Amino acid sequence: MKALKVMATIDGQGQLALDHPLLTGKNSRVEVIVLIPEASEAEEEEQSKSALLHDFRQAWHEAMTGQTIPVAQVWEGLESD
């Protein structure tokens, strides 16, 4: 059995709508396991995305304004641990 991970939405009638079509090349029945996140997990994921976006924007700003450190210097700091 082959496993595919896809995201979907459950509509008002309880039907699954996949975000993208499955390109398997054949018609067949499938076994579906639905994982529904708890409210706290969804909030954590949203906070995580927000933090990631903030970190990326900060890094991009630093790169564009020349606030960078040579890679050799970064490696030196890592090797001393």
C-alpha positions in Angstrom: 0.0 0.0 0.0 1.3 3.5 -0.9 0.7 6.4 1.5 0.1 10.0 0.3 -0.3 13.0 2.6 -2.6 15.7 1.4 -4.5 18.5 3.0 -8.3 18.8 2.6 -11.3 20.7 4.0 -14.4 19.3 5.4 -17.4 21.1 4.0 -20.8 21.7 5.6 -22.1 18.3 4.5 -19.1 16.5 6.0 -17.6 15.8 2.6 -13.8 16.1 2.0 -12.5 18.5 -0.6 -8.8 17.9 -1.4 -6.6 21.0 -1.8 -5.1 19.4 -4.9 -6.2 16.5 -7.1 -4.5 13.1 -6.6 -2.6 12.3 -9.8 -2.5 8.5 -9.5 -3.4 7.7 -13.1 -6.1 5.2 -12.3 -9.5 4.9 -10.7 -9.5 2.9 -7.5 -10.9 2.8 -4.0 -8.7 4.2 -1.2 -8.5 4.0 2.5 -8.7 7.4 4.2 -7.5 8.3 7.7 -8.6 11.8 8.8 -6.5 13.6 11.4 -8.4 16.6 12.9 -6.3 19.0 14.9 -7.4 20.0 18.4 -8.1 23.7 18.8 -4.8 24.2 20.8 -2.8 22.5 18.0 -4.3 24.8 15.4 -3.4 27.9 17.5 0.2 26.6 18.0 0.6 26.1 14.3 -0.7 29.6 13.5 1.7 31.1 16.1 4.5 29.0 14.7 3.8 30.3 11.2 3.7 33.8 12.5 7.0 33.5 14.3 8.6 31.9 11.2 7.4 34.8 9.0 8.7 37.3 11.5 12.1 35.6 11.6 12.3 35.4 7.8 11.5 39.1 7.5 14.1 40.0 10.1 16.7 37.8 8.3 15.8 39.3 4.9 16.1 42.9 6.3 19.5 42.0 7.7 20.7 40.5 4.5 19.5 43.4 2.4 21.1 46.0 4.7 24.5 44.2 4.9 24.1 43.0 8.5 25.7 39.6 7.7 28.3 37.4 9.2 30.8 35.5 7.0 30.0 31.7 6.9 33.5 30.8 8.1 32.8 32.8 11.3 29.5 31.0 11.8 31.2 27.6 11.4 33.9 28.6 13.9 31.2 29.3 16.5 29.5 25.9 15.8 32.7 23.9 15.9 33.8 25.2 19.3 30.7 23.7 21.0 
